[in-house]
Amino acid sequence: MYSKTWTAESISAYCSETERLKKALEQADAILIGAGAGLSASAGYTYSGKRFRRYFQDFIDRYGFSDMYSGGFYPFDTLEEHWAYWSRYIYINRYLNPPKPVYDRLLALIRNKDYFILTTNVDHCFQRAGFDKDRLFYTQGDYGLWQCSRPCHTKTYDNEATVRKMVEQQKNMRIPSGLIPHCPLCHSPMTMNLRADDTFVEDDGWHAASRRYTQFLQQHKGKKILFLELGTGMNTPGIVKFSFWRMTAENPRAVYACVNLGEAFAPKEIADRSICIDGDIGKTLEFL
């Protein structure tokens, strides 16, 4: 569990912590899930290796990209090539289902509980698995939305139909010029609705989800709540990890649980009410 070689002791510790998590899930009045990239990685949404080469070998050959994420920051010379890359990126990470049923297993565990999801993921896997959209707060955006690059207004736009055309019609790593998206108001190029800088658009849907999240916290203040962190790292710890630690410390009836391969830990102040499972999320959910 704490090294690449599993021993009888580590397996016993893993099983013990997993049994504690199972009990916490059963006893909680409510469950707040904080989800990060590790959850989608466990479901098969990997951004490098074989999956990356399958869809982007031509870009790898030309530019030497090592993974999808870094390629997304490349300053392409033309918007035709930019959207050829990004349309594939969006298509496989937003409109293709993940290879493994990790999200389905998670839903089966909490379907009948009072739950809410706070996530930094932008791949929409929760809704595609059947989670209630009114119990979701995507803080960092959505691969399925575009916004004005300026931005001249705070509305976002669904991109599925155009993205599918881009993927189907691109040739030689370029899309037809007529498919380049522009803002309907100021005609500036459109961009992804992803939080990268201060131009990120928080639209009406974003603010509605934020209010529902706040209401959920208020309704369960001081109650027996399980803060379940799944696959969040230290890229944006203030959104999930640090806030979960703080809320657990403030509520003596709360339990904090973290399932994350290689990054499962908790501060000493809440150690007696923490469950840390250093293992694959998908396998842990299957065990549960």
C-alpha positions in Angstrom: 0.0 0.0 0.0 2.9 2.4 0.7 5.3 0.9 -1.8 5.2 -0.8 -5.1 5.5 -4.2 -3.4 2.4 -5.2 -1.5 3.1 -7.2 1.7 0.7 -9.0 4.0 0.9 -6.1 6.4 0.1 -3.5 3.7 -2.8 -5.6 2.4 -4.2 -5.9 5.9 -3.9 -2.1 6.4 -5.6 -1.4 3.1 -8.5 -3.7 4.0 -8.8 -2.2 7.4 -9.0 1.4 6.0 -11.5 0.3 3.3 -13.7 -1.3 5.9 -13.6 1.9 7.9 -14.6 3.8 4.8 -17.5 1.4 4.1 -18.8 2.0 7.7 -18.4 5.8 7.3 -20.4 5.7 4.1 -23.2 3.8 5.8 -23.3 6.0 8.9 -23.1 9.4 7.3 -26.1 11.7 7.2 -24.6 13.3 4.1 -21.6 12.8 1.8 -19.6 15.6 0.2 -17.4 14.3 -2.5 -14.4 16.3 -3.7 -13.1 14.9 -7.0 -9.9 15.6 -8.8 -8.0 14.3 -11.9 -7.1 11.1 -10.2 -10.7 9.9 -10.3 -10.9 10.3 -14.1 -7.4 8.8 -14.5 -8.6 5.7 -12.6 -11.6 5.6 -15.0 -9.1 5.5 -18.0 -8.9 9.2 -18.9 -5.1 9.2 -19.1 -3.4 12.1 -20.9 -0.2 10.4 -21.9 1.1 7.1 -23.0 -0.8 4.7 -25.3 -4.0 6.7 -25.3 -2.2 10.0 -26.2 -0.3 8.3 -29.0 -3.5 6.7 -30.4 -5.2 10.1 -31.0 -2.3 12.5 -31.4 0.6 10.7 -33.1 0.7 13.2 -35.9 1.1 16.1 -33.5 3.6 14.1 -31.5 5.7 13.5 -34.7 5.6 17.2 -35.7 5.9 19.0 -32.4 7.3 16.4 -30.0 4.5 16.7 -27.5 4.9 14.4 -24.5 1.3 14.5 -23.3 -2.1 16.0 -24.1 -2.0 18.6 -21.4 1.3 20.3 -22.4 0.2 20.2 -26.1 -2.9 22.3 -25.1 -0.6 25.3 -24.4 1.2 25.2 -27.7 0.9 28.5 -29.6 -0.1 27.1 -33.0 0.4 29.4 -36.0 -3.2 29.2 -37.2 -6.6 28.7 -35.6 -7.2 25.9 -38.1 -4.5 23.9 -36.5 -5.3 25.0 -32.9 -8.9 23.7 -33.2 -7.8 20.5 -35.0 -5.8 19.7 -31.8 -8.4 21.0 -29.4 -11.4 19.3 -31.1 -9.7 15.9 -30.7 -8.8 16.8 -27.1 -12.4 17.8 -26.3 -13.9 14.9 -28.2 -12.0 12.1 -26.5 -12.2 13.6 -23.0 -15.7 15.0 -23.0 -17.8 13.1 -25.5 -16.3 9.6 -25.4 -17.2 7.5 -22.3 -14.3 6.6 -20.0 -13.0 3.1 -20.6 -13.7 1.9 -17.0 -16.9 2.1 -15.0 -15.4 3.9 -12.0 -18.0 6.7 -12.0 -20.8 4.1 -12.2 -19.5 2.3 -9.2 -19.3 5.5 -7.2 -22.9 6.4 -8.1 -24.0 2.9 -7.0 -22.4 3.5 -3.6 -24.1 6.9 -2.9 -27.2 6.9 -5.0 -29.5 6.7 -2.0 -27.5 9.1 0.2 -27.8 12.8 0.6 -24.7 13.8 -1.5 -23.1 16.7 -3.3 -20.1 16.7 -5.7 -17.4 19.4 -5.7 -15.0 18.8 -8.5 -12.1 20.4 -10.3 -12.6 18.0 -13.3 -13.9 19.4 -16.5 -14.7 16.2 -18.4 -18.4 15.9 -17.4 -18.1 12.3 -16.3 -20.4 12.7 -13.4 -23.4 13.7 -15.4 -22.7 11.1 -18.1 -22.7 8.4 -15.4 -26.1 9.6 -14.2 -25.3 11.8 -11.2 -28.0 14.5 -10.4 -26.8 17.6 -12.2 -28.2 19.7 -9.4 -25.8 18.1 -7.0 -22.7 19.0 -9.0 -20.4 22.0 -8.9 -17.8 22.1 -11.7 -15.6 24.9 -10.3 -13.0 25.0 -13.1 -15.2 24.9 -16.3 -16.3 22.3 -18.8 -14.6 20.9 -21.9 -18.1 21.1 -23.5 -18.4 24.9 -23.3 -16.9 27.8 -25.2 -16.7 31.4 -24.2 -15.6 34.7 -25.8 -11.8 35.0 -25.5 -12.0 38.7 -24.6 -14.5 38.0 -22.9 -17.1 40.6 -23.9 -19.9 38.9 -22.0 -20.5 36.1 -19.4 -22.4 33.5 -21.5 -21.0 30.1 -22.5 -21.9 28.0 -25.5 -22.3 24.3 -26.0 -19.7 23.0 -28.5 -20.6 19.4 -29.2 -22.0 19.7 -32.7 -19.2 21.9 -34.0 -16.5 19.8 -32.2 -17.8 16.7 -33.9 -17.7 18.4 -37.3 -14.1 19.6 -36.6 -13.0 16.0 -35.8 -14.7 14.6 -38.9 -13.6 17.2 -41.4 -10.0 18.0 -40.3 -7.2 17.1 -42.7 -3.4 17.4 -42.2 -3.9 18.6 -38.7 -6.2 21.5 -39.7 -10.0 22.1 -39.7 -11.8 24.0 -42.4 -11.7 27.7 -41.8 -15.4 27.9 -41.8 -15.6 25.9 -38.6 -13.5 28.3 -36.6 -15.8 29.5 -33.7 -16.2 33.3 -33.1 -18.1 35.2 -30.5 -21.6 36.0 -31.7 -21.4 39.5 -30.2 -18.0 40.9 -30.8 -16.7 38.3 -33.3 -13.5 37.7 -31.4 -12.3 34.1 -31.5 -13.9 31.8 -29.0 -11.9 29.9 -26.4 -12.4 27.1 -23.9 -14.4 27.7 -20.8 -11.5 26.5 -18.6 -10.1 28.4 -15.6 -6.6 29.4 -16.7 -6.5 33.2 -15.9 -8.8 36.1 -15.1 -10.7 35.8 -18.4 -12.6 32.7 -17.2 -16.3 33.1 -17.5 -18.5 32.2 -14.5 -21.9 31.9 -16.3 -25.3 31.6 -14.8 -25.0 27.9 -14.4 -21.7 28.2 -12.6 -23.2 30.6 -10.1 -26.4 28.5 -9.6 -24.2 25.5 -8.8 -22.1 27.6 -6.4 -25.3 28.6 -4.5 -26.5 25.0 -4.3 -23.1 24.0 -2.9 -23.3 26.7 -0.2 -26.8 25.6 0.7 -25.7 22.0 1.1 -23.0 23.0 3.5 -25.4 25.2 5.5 -28.0 22.4 5.7 -25.5 19.9 7.1 -23.5 22.2 9.3 -22.6 20.3 12.6 -24.2 17.1 11.3 -22.6 13.7 10.7 -21.0 14.3 7.3 -18.4 12.4 5.3 -15.9 14.5 3.4 -14.8 12.1 0.7 -11.8 13.2 -1.3 -11.1 11.2 -4.5 -8.0 11.8 -6.6 -7.2 15.4 -5.8 -3.6 16.5 -5.8 -1.8 19.7 -4.9 -2.4 21.7 -8.1 -5.4 23.5 -6.6 -5.5 22.3 -3.0 -7.5 25.2 -1.8 -10.7 24.1 -3.6 -11.1 20.6 -2.2 -8.3 19.4 0.1 -7.7 22.3 2.3 -11.4 23.2 2.6 -12.2 19.6 3.5 -9.5 19.6 6.2 -10.8 22.8 7.6 -14.5 21.8 7.6 -13.6 18.4 9.3 -11.7 20.2 12.0 -14.6 22.6 12.6 -17.2 19.8 12.9 -16.4 17.1 15.6 -19.0 14.8 14.0 -17.4 14.9 10.6 -15.2 12.2 9.0 -12.5 12.9 6.4 -11.6 10.2 3.9 -9.0 10.4 1.1 -8.5 7.8 -1.6 -5.6 8.6 -3.8 -2.8 6.6 -5.2 0.4 7.9 -3.7 -1.2 11.0 -2.1 -3.4 9.8 0.7 -2.7 11.8 3.9 -4.3 14.0 6.5 -3.0 16.6 9.0 -2.5 15.5 12.6 -5.3 17.8 13.9 -7.9 15.5 12.3 -6.0 12.2 12.2 -8.3 10.5 14.6 -11.2 11.2 12.3 -9.5 10.5 9.0 -9.4 7.5 6.6 -6.5 7.5 4.2 -6.4 4.9 1.5 -3.3 4.9 -0.7 -4.6 2.9 -3.7 -6.4 2.9 -7.0 -9.8 4.6 -6.7 -11.5 2.2 -9.1 -10.3 -0.9 -7.3 -11.2 0.6 -3.9 -14.8 1.4 -5.1 -15.0 -2.1 -6.5 -14.0 -3.5 -3.2 -16.6 -1.4 -1.4 
